[in-house]
Amino acid sequence: MKPPPVFPSFLVVASLLSCAVAYAADWTNPILPKRADPHVFLHSDGYYYMAATVPEYDRIELRRAKTIGGLSKASPETVWRKHDKGAMGAHIWAPEIHHIDGRWYLYFTAAPAEHVWDIRPHVMECAGPNPLTGKWIEKGKIKLAWESFSLDATTFSYKGTRYYVWTQRGAPPYDGTNIYIAKMDSPTSITGEPVMLTHPEYDWENRGHRVNEGPAVLIRHGKVFMTYSASATDANYCLGMLTADADADLLDPKSWSKSRKPVLKTSRENSQFGTGHNCFTTTPDGKTDIIFYHARSYEHIDGEPLYNHDRATRAQLVKWAADGTPVFGEPVPDGPYELP
């Protein structure tokens, strides 16, 4: 009888290293060019599902991949297009994809074709297992407590309660765009009185425009963190953050503390400008937190920044301070990105 083959130890080590490198060097920034306001959802089926604002502001497309890097190569599927006239006919912005109670939901911003700045939050529903191929049903506007410019909605569930968080213009002196929260009584409607959590007050929130928008929620280490974007969508665009304790009443503004400085902002050294409108996900094993955001690779823009197409999707590791607070650091330069 021949003895079993003995593989050189260096081959085992090399194999392990190749697997580690394949996992670590999972993506290259930018992940997708000309895609702003990224939202990435890691589903229980092992796929990352991604939505983002397209430059034409005219449709919602989805893509999916088993890795973050795979999103760069995944074929986009247009699941819905704006109406030629009437409601949902213009400014299709910031779609977010969520899976709630066995169904898919797309929360997005839209305006009537005839009144393109009457921007409001909308929602669609899909009962199929694959949102790229399933049928999407328009559920209309999310009815808010008052009518005004409103956008950038997200949702999260915490301790058995689902919340809706969005951006809306209030009455003077809060007539910039502010961030509000309310309970949801279904995935398509809110209940109770909305509560304003933050409004533009610091200098870095008032450059170009008075803006707090694009909330995103991360729950870790006994705390609820809510990032948001501030200022105009040029190189001044940056992220601020609110923090609440895990046992706090999330509908009480006093439960939230606000960062006095941006937590992620432009880095001229790394050629990253206008970092903002983020979301959070994890590595496939759920152990490492990742922040997605958009940025440009240059500072100066000709014309209105809102119609500049060069905001691109990027991602990097979320680090953690000793007190359990997320540390985003500098936006990383373009190129291959390796997790530690």
C-alpha positions as CSV (number, residue, x, y, z in Angstrom):
1,M,0.0,0.0,0.0
2,K,1.3,3.4,-0.9
3,P,1.4,6.1,1.8
4,P,-1.0,9.0,1.4
5,P,0.6,11.9,-0.5
6,V,2.3,14.6,1.6
7,F,1.8,18.2,0.4
8,P,4.5,20.6,1.1
9,S,3.5,23.0,3.9
10,F,4.3,26.0,1.7
11,L,1.5,24.9,-0.6
12,V,-1.0,24.9,2.2
13,V,0.2,28.3,3.4
14,A,0.0,29.6,-0.2
15,S,-3.5,28.3,-0.6
16,L,-4.6,29.9,2.7
17,L,-2.9,33.2,1.7
18,S,-4.6,33.2,-1.7
19,C,-8.0,32.8,-0.1
20,A,-7.2,35.5,2.4
21,V,-6.1,37.9,-0.4
22,A,-9.2,37.0,-2.5
23,Y,-11.4,38.0,0.5
24,A,-9.4,41.0,1.6
25,A,-8.8,42.7,-1.8
26,D,-12.5,42.4,-2.4
27,W,-13.0,45.7,-4.4
28,T,-11.5,48.6,-6.2
29,N,-12.7,52.1,-5.6
30,P,-14.6,53.6,-7.2
31,I,-16.9,50.6,-7.2
32,L,-19.2,52.2,-9.7
33,P,-18.7,55.4,-11.6
34,K,-21.6,57.9,-12.1
35,R,-23.7,56.3,-9.3
36,A,-24.6,58.6,-6.4
37,D,-26.5,57.9,-3.2
38,P,-25.6,54.2,-3.0
39,H,-27.6,51.8,-1.0
40,V,-26.4,48.3,-0.4
41,F,-28.4,45.6,1.4
42,L,-26.9,42.2,2.3
43,H,-29.7,39.7,2.2
44,S,-30.0,36.3,3.9
45,D,-29.6,34.6,0.5
46,G,-25.9,35.7,0.5
47,Y,-26.3,38.4,-2.2
48,Y,-25.5,42.1,-1.9
49,Y,-28.4,44.1,-3.5
50,M,-27.5,47.6,-4.7
51,A,-29.5,50.6,-5.7
52,A,-28.2,54.1,-6.5
53,T,-29.2,57.4,-8.2
54,V,-28.5,57.2,-12.0
55,P,-27.2,60.4,-13.8
56,E,-30.4,60.8,-15.9
57,Y,-32.6,60.8,-12.8
58,D,-35.1,58.8,-14.8
59,R,-35.2,55.2,-13.5
60,I,-34.4,52.7,-10.8
61,E,-31.9,50.0,-11.5
62,L,-30.8,47.1,-9.2
63,R,-27.8,44.8,-9.3
64,R,-26.6,42.0,-7.1
65,A,-23.4,40.1,-6.4
66,K,-22.0,37.7,-3.8
67,T,-19.2,40.1,-3.0
68,I,-18.8,43.9,-2.7
69,G,-16.3,43.8,-5.6
70,G,-18.7,41.8,-7.6
71,L,-21.1,44.7,-7.7
72,S,-18.7,46.5,-10.1
73,K,-19.2,43.8,-12.7
74,A,-22.8,42.9,-12.0
75,S,-25.3,43.7,-14.8
76,P,-27.8,46.3,-13.8
77,E,-31.5,45.5,-14.2
78,T,-33.9,48.5,-14.7
79,V,-36.9,47.6,-12.6
80,W,-38.8,50.8,-13.0
81,R,-38.9,54.0,-15.1
82,K,-40.3,57.4,-14.4
83,H,-43.7,58.3,-15.8
84,D,-43.9,60.5,-18.9
85,K,-46.3,62.8,-17.2
86,G,-47.9,63.3,-13.8
87,A,-46.7,61.8,-10.5
88,M,-43.3,60.2,-10.4
89,G,-42.3,61.9,-13.6
90,A,-39.0,63.6,-12.6
91,H,-36.1,63.7,-10.2
92,I,-35.9,60.0,-9.4
93,W,-33.3,60.1,-6.5
94,A,-31.8,58.0,-3.8
95,P,-33.5,54.6,-4.1
96,E,-33.1,52.3,-1.1
97,I,-33.9,48.6,-1.2
98,H,-35.1,46.8,2.0
99,H,-36.5,43.4,2.7
100,I,-39.3,43.6,5.3
101,D,-41.6,40.8,6.4
102,G,-40.9,38.7,3.4
103,R,-41.3,41.4,0.8
104,W,-39.0,43.8,-1.0
105,Y,-39.5,47.6,-0.8
106,L,-37.9,50.4,-2.7
107,Y,-38.0,53.8,-1.0
108,F,-37.2,56.6,-3.4
109,T,-37.7,60.3,-4.2
110,A,-39.7,61.6,-7.1
111,A,-41.6,64.7,-8.4
112,P,-44.4,65.3,-10.8
113,A,-43.2,65.8,-14.4
114,E,-45.0,69.2,-14.5
115,H,-43.6,70.4,-11.1
116,V,-40.1,69.0,-10.9
117,W,-39.3,70.6,-7.5
118,D,-42.4,69.3,-5.7
119,I,-40.2,66.4,-4.5
120,R,-41.7,63.8,-2.2
121,P,-40.8,60.3,-0.9
122,H,-42.4,57.3,-2.6
123,V,-42.4,53.5,-2.2
124,M,-42.8,50.4,-4.3
125,E,-43.3,46.7,-3.3
126,C,-42.2,43.4,-4.7
127,A,-43.4,40.0,-3.4
128,G,-41.0,37.9,-5.5
129,P,-37.9,36.3,-4.1
130,N,-35.6,38.1,-6.6
131,P,-36.2,41.9,-6.8
132,L,-34.3,42.1,-10.1
133,T,-36.9,39.9,-11.8
134,G,-40.0,40.2,-9.7
135,K,-42.9,42.5,-10.4
136,W,-42.8,45.9,-8.6
137,I,-46.0,47.6,-7.6
138,E,-46.2,51.3,-7.1
139,K,-47.6,52.1,-3.6
140,G,-47.5,55.9,-4.1
141,K,-46.3,58.7,-1.8
142,I,-45.5,58.2,1.9
143,K,-48.0,60.5,3.5
144,L,-46.2,62.9,5.8
145,A,-47.6,65.2,8.5
146,W,-47.3,68.3,6.1
147,E,-46.6,69.0,2.5
148,S,-43.2,70.4,1.6
149,F,-39.9,69.5,-0.1
150,S,-39.0,66.1,1.2
151,L,-36.7,63.3,0.2
152,D,-34.0,60.7,1.2
153,A,-36.0,58.3,3.3
154,T,-34.7,55.3,5.0
155,T,-36.2,52.7,7.4
156,F,-34.9,50.5,10.3
157,S,-36.3,48.3,12.9
158,Y,-35.2,48.4,16.5
159,K,-36.5,46.5,19.6
160,G,-39.7,45.5,17.7
161,T,-40.5,48.9,16.3
162,R,-40.0,50.1,12.7
163,Y,-39.0,53.7,12.2
164,Y,-39.0,55.9,9.1
165,V,-36.4,58.6,8.9
166,W,-36.4,61.3,6.1
167,T,-35.4,64.8,5.1
168,Q,-38.0,67.6,4.9
169,R,-38.2,71.4,4.8
170,G,-39.8,72.8,7.9
171,A,-41.2,76.2,8.8
172,P,-38.9,79.2,9.7
173,P,-36.5,79.2,11.3
174,Y,-36.1,75.6,10.3
175,D,-36.7,76.2,6.6
176,G,-33.5,74.5,5.5
177,T,-33.8,70.7,5.1
178,N,-34.0,68.8,8.4
179,I,-34.1,65.2,9.4
180,Y,-37.2,63.7,11.0
181,I,-38.2,60.4,12.5
182,A,-41.6,58.7,13.0
183,K,-42.9,55.2,13.8
184,M,-44.2,53.1,10.9
185,D,-47.5,51.2,11.2
186,S,-46.7,49.4,7.9
187,P,-43.8,49.4,5.4
188,T,-45.7,52.0,3.4
189,S,-47.0,54.4,6.1
190,I,-46.0,56.3,9.2
191,T,-48.0,57.0,12.4
192,G,-47.8,59.5,15.1
193,E,-46.2,63.0,15.1
194,P,-42.9,63.3,13.3
195,V,-39.9,64.5,15.4
196,M,-37.1,66.7,14.1
197,L,-33.7,65.2,15.1
198,T,-31.4,67.7,13.5
199,H,-31.3,70.9,11.4
200,P,-28.4,72.7,9.8
201,E,-26.7,74.8,12.6
202,Y,-23.0,74.5,12.3
203,D,-20.9,76.3,9.6
204,W,-20.1,73.0,7.9
205,E,-23.8,72.2,7.5
206,N,-24.6,75.5,5.8
207,R,-22.1,75.8,3.0
208,G,-23.8,76.5,-0.3
209,H,-27.2,75.4,1.0
210,R,-28.7,74.8,4.5
211,V,-28.8,71.0,4.3
212,N,-29.2,68.0,6.6
213,E,-30.2,65.0,4.4
214,G,-29.6,61.3,3.5
215,P,-29.9,59.7,7.0
216,A,-28.4,56.2,7.4
217,V,-28.5,54.1,10.6
218,L,-25.9,51.8,12.2
219,I,-26.8,49.9,15.5
220,R,-23.7,48.6,17.4
221,H,-22.2,48.4,20.8
222,G,-25.3,49.5,22.7
223,K,-25.9,52.6,20.7
224,V,-27.8,53.8,17.7
225,F,-25.8,55.9,15.2
226,M,-27.4,58.0,12.5
227,T,-25.1,59.6,9.9
228,Y,-26.4,62.3,7.5
229,S,-25.1,64.5,4.8
230,A,-24.7,68.3,5.0
231,S,-24.1,71.3,2.8
232,A,-24.2,71.6,-1.0
233,T,-23.4,68.6,-3.2
234,D,-20.0,70.0,-4.2
235,A,-16.7,69.5,-2.3
236,N,-18.5,70.9,0.8
237,Y,-20.7,67.8,1.0
238,C,-19.8,65.9,4.2
239,L,-21.2,63.5,6.8
240,G,-22.3,64.4,10.3
241,M,-23.6,62.0,13.0
242,L,-26.2,61.6,15.7
243,T,-25.8,59.2,18.6
244,A,-28.4,57.7,21.0
245,D,-28.1,55.1,23.7
246,A,-29.7,51.7,23.0
247,D,-32.3,52.1,25.8
248,A,-33.2,55.7,24.9
249,D,-36.5,56.9,23.4
250,L,-35.6,57.4,19.8
251,L,-38.5,59.7,19.3
252,D,-37.2,62.1,21.9
253,P,-34.7,64.6,20.3
254,K,-33.0,64.9,23.7
255,S,-32.0,61.3,23.4
256,W,-29.6,62.2,20.5
257,S,-26.3,63.9,20.6
258,K,-24.8,65.5,17.5
259,S,-21.2,65.6,16.3
260,R,-19.8,69.1,16.3
261,K,-17.5,68.4,13.4
262,P,-18.0,66.3,10.2
263,V,-17.2,62.6,10.7
264,L,-16.3,62.1,7.0
265,K,-15.3,64.9,4.6
266,T,-13.3,65.9,1.6
267,S,-9.7,64.8,1.4
268,R,-7.6,66.8,-1.0
269,E,-4.6,64.5,-0.2
270,N,-6.5,61.5,-1.3
271,S,-8.4,63.3,-4.2
272,Q,-11.8,62.6,-2.7
273,F,-14.3,65.4,-2.8
274,G,-17.9,65.7,-1.5
275,T,-18.1,62.5,0.5
276,G,-21.7,61.9,1.4
277,H,-25.0,60.1,1.2
278,N,-23.9,56.9,2.7
279,C,-25.2,53.5,3.8
280,F,-23.9,50.7,5.9
281,T,-23.4,47.0,5.3
282,T,-21.1,44.2,6.5
283,T,-18.7,41.7,5.1
284,P,-20.5,38.4,4.2
285,D,-19.7,36.9,7.6
286,G,-21.4,39.9,9.3
287,K,-18.3,40.6,11.4
288,T,-16.9,43.7,9.7
289,D,-18.8,46.9,9.1
290,I,-18.5,48.7,5.7
291,I,-19.5,52.2,4.8
292,F,-20.6,53.0,1.2
293,Y,-20.7,56.6,0.1
294,H,-20.3,58.7,-3.0
295,A,-17.5,61.2,-3.9
296,R,-15.8,62.9,-6.8
297,S,-12.2,62.6,-7.7
298,Y,-11.8,66.3,-8.5
299,E,-12.8,69.5,-6.6
300,H,-14.0,72.2,-9.1
301,I,-17.3,71.7,-10.9
302,D,-18.6,73.7,-13.9
303,G,-22.2,74.6,-13.5
304,E,-24.7,73.3,-10.9
305,P,-23.2,70.4,-8.8
306,L,-26.6,68.7,-8.7
307,Y,-26.3,67.9,-12.4
308,N,-22.7,66.9,-12.4
309,H,-22.6,63.1,-13.2
310,D,-19.2,62.3,-11.7
311,R,-20.3,61.3,-8.2
312,A,-19.1,57.7,-7.9
313,T,-19.8,54.9,-5.4
314,R,-17.0,54.0,-3.0
315,A,-16.6,51.8,0.1
316,Q,-14.3,51.3,3.1
317,L,-14.0,49.8,6.5
318,V,-15.7,51.3,9.6
319,K,-13.2,51.3,12.5
320,W,-14.3,51.5,16.1
321,A,-13.0,53.7,19.0
322,A,-12.6,52.3,22.5
323,D,-15.9,53.8,23.6
324,G,-17.8,52.0,20.8
325,T,-18.1,55.0,18.5
326,P,-17.5,54.5,14.7
327,V,-14.4,56.1,13.2
328,F,-14.6,56.6,9.5
329,G,-11.3,58.3,9.1
330,E,-10.3,59.8,5.7
331,P,-12.0,58.8,2.5
332,V,-9.5,56.4,0.9
333,P,-7.8,57.1,-2.4
334,D,-9.0,55.3,-5.5
335,G,-7.6,51.9,-6.2
336,P,-7.7,48.4,-4.8
337,Y,-9.0,48.3,-1.3
338,E,-7.8,45.6,1.2
339,L,-9.4,45.0,4.6
340,P,-6.9,44.6,7.4
